[in-house]
């Protein structure tokens, strides 16, 4: 099973991807992680990407798609993958489809996590994490059971991402709607789009995703 999760920043794609990957035995593929790994391993694609990044440039779609093409041939991808952070544009979607087709593969589903923008900003701005173990919390929706103490490791140190503020989140939403949201219509026309309410509790959203994926088999 090969999947894409769509949704704006803060919609919960990363959280849900981990749950889906564990349930179905899939591999979560992050293009950022793959680029760093390819550079460290010194592969052909990694060397090309490194030369561009060293100049301060953006790695072009051609190289990213080449990296994906290399990665999905690996044994740990045999059960399928969840694409994390890719595609972001219509051009990338076309390139991904062509690559999968060339390898005799296809996307089984594209799950869109639908959200309310105003509530989404509130969700992101309230996020904070344990500085020691990385457990995530929220000012309103998920506070530590003991105030100021991490539930997992009992650390008393917490951090907030500097870009988790209303102004930055609004800019990120603008980029999403300008560049990535057209993929919703793209995959709807291809018959692979599945819609899920992304504003519910994590477990509830996971159940909805499981239901729509169960109907794709």
Residue, then its C-alpha position, 0 to 999 in steps of 0.5 A: x500500500x502506497x499512501x500520501x497524507x495531505x493537509x496544511x502545517x499542523x494538521x497532524x500528518x506526522x502523527x497519523x503517518x506514524x500510526x498508519x506505518x505501524x499498523x500496516x507495516x509501511x515505511x514513512x518516507x521523509x524527503x528531507x531525511x532521505x536527502x540527508x541520508x543520501x548525502x551522508x552515504x555519498x550516493x550519486x544522487x546524494x553527491x549531486x544534492x550536496x553540491x547544490x545545497x553547499x551553494x545554498x540552492x534548492x534541490x530540484x524536483x528531478x533529484x528529489x524524485x530520483x532519490x525517491x526512485x532509489x529508496x522505494x526499491x529497497x527491501x524495507x519498502x516492499x510493503x509500501x510507503x507513506x510519502x511525508x512532505x512530498x509531493x508539494x506541487x502539481x509538477x511533483x505529483x506528476x513526476x511521482x506518478x510517472x516514477x511509480x508507474x515505471x516501477x509497476x507501482x501506484x498510489x492506493x490512496x491520498x488522505x486529506x486531513x480537513x481542518x478549520x484554519x482558525x482552530x488550526x492556528x490555535x492548535x499550532x500556537x499552543x504546542x510545546x514539547x519536552x526538551x528531554x524526550x520530545x513528548x508533545x503537549x498543548x496549552x489547552x488540549x494536552x497538558x502534562x498530568x502534573x503541571x510542569x512535569x513530563x508524563x514520560x520522563x519526568x523532565x521539567x524542561x520544555x521547549x516551543x518552536x520559535x516559528x509556532x506563532x500566529x504570524x508565521x503559521x498564517x504565512x505557512x498556511x498561505x504557502x500551502x494553499x497557494x502551492x499544495x492545496x491544488x493537489x486535492x483536486x488533482x487526486x480527486x479527479x484521479x479517484x484516489x482522494x479520501x477525506x477525513x476530519x482532521x480536527x478530532x482527537x488523535x485516536x478518532x482521526x486514526x480510526x477514520x483513516x483506518x476506515x477509509x483505507x480499509x475500503x481501498x483494499 
